[in-house]
Amino acid sequence: MSLILFNKPFQVLCQFSAQDDKATLADHLKIPNIYPAGRLDYDSEGLMLLTDDGKLQHAIAHPDHKAGKTYLVQVDGVPDAAAMAKLQAPLDLGDFITKPCQAMHIAEPEWLWPRNPPIRQRADQPTSWLAITLQEGKNRQVRRMTAAVGLPTLRLVRSAIGNISLATHPLMPGEWMQVSPKDLTS
């Protein structure tokens, strides 16, 4: 049984099959018979887990078993206490209401790699970093949450799934490593 940690680069599809000349997992991983345990948007980057074990894939990805996922989010603007409280509470996004989550304003992570292409910079508009940990993971949820509180997402990096973190398993975008499935819970 294999468990692969992969640092998905910006603008890579979370699939192995080609689509519209976009980069895919096949451009970075030449390991046969592995499959993603969950997805990450094309315009998001960071930690993905892949495995060749269907039961493990189900345990990681299924909503009943989901480990917390932590996202580092660069937003347009500076959050106030009200925006942070809204992010943490159940938030009505129109088609669903989020579960409560952990959200905090953080300094820019020192270990984070520069994005290619870089985020646009506007001298008249400050940016901030948030750490958001979800127990669920709906399509584009973090981006929709930050937009709903007036803080559009500029950059989204998944930094941790359960106990596995890019801060403790440093990988540059496109790099991968094999770990033990025990690392998910220890």
C-alpha positions as CSV (number, residue, x, y, z in Angstrom):
1,M,0.0,0.0,0.0
2,S,1.4,3.4,-1.0
3,L,0.5,6.9,0.4
4,I,2.0,9.7,-1.7
5,L,2.3,13.3,-0.6
6,F,2.3,15.6,-3.6
7,N,2.7,19.4,-3.6
8,K,0.4,20.3,-6.5
9,P,1.6,23.3,-8.4
10,F,-0.7,26.2,-9.4
11,Q,-2.7,25.5,-12.6
12,V,-2.4,21.7,-12.6
13,L,-5.6,19.5,-12.9
14,C,-6.2,16.9,-10.2
15,Q,-6.5,14.1,-12.7
16,F,-4.2,11.9,-14.8
17,S,-6.0,12.1,-18.1
18,A,-5.3,15.0,-20.5
19,Q,-7.8,17.8,-20.9
20,D,-7.5,20.9,-23.0
21,D,-3.7,21.1,-23.1
22,K,-3.7,21.8,-19.3
23,A,-1.0,20.3,-17.0
24,T,-2.2,17.2,-15.1
25,L,-0.9,14.9,-12.3
26,A,0.6,12.7,-15.1
27,D,3.1,15.5,-15.9
28,H,4.5,15.2,-12.4
29,L,3.8,11.6,-11.1
30,K,5.0,8.6,-13.0
31,I,3.8,6.1,-10.4
32,P,1.3,3.5,-11.8
33,N,-2.1,2.8,-10.3
34,I,-2.3,5.6,-7.8
35,Y,-5.4,7.8,-7.5
36,P,-6.1,11.1,-5.7
37,A,-7.8,11.0,-2.3
38,G,-9.7,14.2,-2.8
39,R,-9.2,17.1,-5.1
40,L,-7.7,20.5,-5.2
41,D,-8.9,23.2,-7.7
42,Y,-6.9,24.0,-10.8
43,D,-6.0,27.4,-9.5
44,S,-5.2,26.2,-6.0
45,E,-1.9,24.7,-4.9
46,G,-0.4,22.6,-2.2
47,L,-0.8,19.3,-0.4
48,M,-2.5,16.3,-2.1
49,L,-2.6,12.7,-1.0
50,L,-2.6,9.9,-3.6
51,T,-2.8,6.1,-2.9
52,D,-3.1,2.8,-4.6
53,D,-5.4,1.5,-1.9
54,G,-9.1,2.0,-2.4
55,K,-10.1,1.6,1.3
56,L,-7.5,4.2,2.3
57,Q,-8.6,6.5,-0.5
58,H,-12.2,6.2,0.8
59,A,-11.1,6.8,4.4
60,I,-9.3,10.0,3.4
61,A,-11.8,11.4,1.0
62,H,-15.2,10.4,2.3
63,P,-17.2,13.1,4.2
64,D,-17.8,10.7,7.1
65,H,-14.1,10.2,7.7
66,K,-12.6,13.5,6.6
67,A,-9.6,14.7,8.4
68,G,-9.3,18.4,8.9
69,K,-7.8,20.2,6.0
70,T,-5.9,23.5,6.6
71,Y,-5.6,26.1,3.9
72,L,-3.3,29.1,3.8
73,V,-5.2,31.9,2.1
74,Q,-3.9,35.2,0.8
75,V,-6.8,37.6,0.6
76,D,-7.4,41.1,-0.8
77,G,-7.8,43.4,2.2
78,V,-7.4,43.1,6.0
79,P,-9.9,41.1,8.0
80,D,-11.6,42.7,11.0
81,A,-13.1,40.8,14.0
82,A,-16.5,40.6,12.4
83,A,-15.2,39.0,9.2
84,M,-13.2,36.5,11.2
85,A,-16.2,35.6,13.3
86,K,-18.3,35.1,10.2
87,L,-15.7,32.8,8.7
88,Q,-15.7,30.7,11.8
89,A,-19.4,30.4,12.2
90,P,-21.8,28.5,9.9
91,L,-21.9,30.7,6.7
92,D,-24.7,30.7,4.2
93,L,-23.2,30.4,0.8
94,G,-26.6,30.2,-1.0
95,D,-26.6,26.6,-2.0
96,F,-25.3,25.3,1.4
97,I,-24.4,26.4,4.9
98,T,-20.8,25.7,5.9
99,K,-20.0,23.9,9.1
100,P,-18.2,25.9,11.8
101,C,-14.4,26.0,11.1
102,Q,-11.2,27.4,12.6
103,A,-10.0,30.6,11.0
104,M,-7.3,32.9,12.1
105,H,-5.3,35.9,10.8
106,I,-1.6,34.9,10.4
107,A,1.7,36.3,9.2
108,E,2.8,35.2,5.7
109,P,4.3,31.8,6.2
110,E,8.1,32.0,5.9
111,W,8.4,28.5,4.5
112,L,6.0,29.1,1.6
113,W,7.5,29.1,-1.9
114,P,6.8,32.0,-4.3
115,R,4.0,31.4,-6.7
116,N,4.6,31.2,-10.4
117,P,3.2,33.4,-11.9
118,P,3.3,35.8,-8.9
119,I,0.2,37.3,-7.3
120,R,-0.6,40.8,-8.6
121,Q,0.4,43.6,-6.2
122,R,-1.6,46.8,-5.8
123,A,0.1,49.5,-3.7
124,D,-3.2,50.9,-2.6
125,Q,-4.7,47.6,-1.5
126,P,-3.1,45.6,1.3
127,T,-3.3,41.8,1.4
128,S,-3.5,39.5,4.4
129,W,-3.0,35.8,5.2
130,L,-5.5,33.5,6.9
131,A,-5.3,29.9,8.1
132,I,-8.6,28.1,7.6
133,T,-9.2,24.5,8.8
134,L,-12.3,22.8,7.4
135,Q,-13.8,19.5,8.4
136,E,-15.7,19.5,5.1
137,G,-14.7,20.4,1.5
138,K,-17.3,21.6,-0.9
139,N,-16.3,22.8,-4.4
140,R,-14.4,26.1,-4.1
141,Q,-15.6,26.5,-0.5
142,V,-12.7,28.5,0.9
143,R,-12.8,31.0,-2.0
144,R,-16.6,31.4,-1.6
145,M,-16.3,31.8,2.2
146,T,-13.7,34.6,1.9
147,A,-15.6,36.4,-0.8
148,A,-18.8,36.2,1.3
149,V,-17.1,38.2,4.0
150,G,-15.6,40.8,1.6
151,L,-12.1,39.3,1.4
152,P,-11.5,37.8,-2.1
153,T,-9.0,35.1,-2.3
154,L,-5.8,35.9,-4.2
155,R,-3.8,32.7,-3.4
156,L,-5.0,29.4,-1.9
157,V,-2.5,26.8,-0.6
158,R,-3.6,23.6,1.1
159,S,-0.9,23.1,3.8
160,A,-2.2,20.1,5.8
161,I,-4.5,17.1,5.7
162,G,-5.0,15.6,9.2
163,N,-1.5,15.3,10.8
164,I,0.4,15.5,7.5
165,S,1.7,19.0,6.7
166,L,3.9,20.7,4.1
167,A,5.5,22.6,7.0
168,T,6.9,19.3,8.4
169,H,7.2,17.5,5.0
170,P,8.8,20.3,2.9
171,L,8.2,19.7,-0.8
172,M,8.5,22.3,-3.5
173,P,5.7,22.5,-6.1
174,G,5.7,19.3,-8.3
175,E,7.7,17.3,-5.7
176,W,6.4,14.2,-4.0
177,M,7.4,11.7,-1.3
178,Q,6.0,8.4,0.0
179,V,5.0,8.2,3.7
180,S,3.3,5.6,5.9
181,P,-0.5,5.7,6.1
182,K,0.1,5.7,9.9
183,D,1.4,9.3,9.5
184,L,-2.2,10.4,8.9
185,T,-3.2,9.7,12.5
186,S,0.1,9.9,14.5
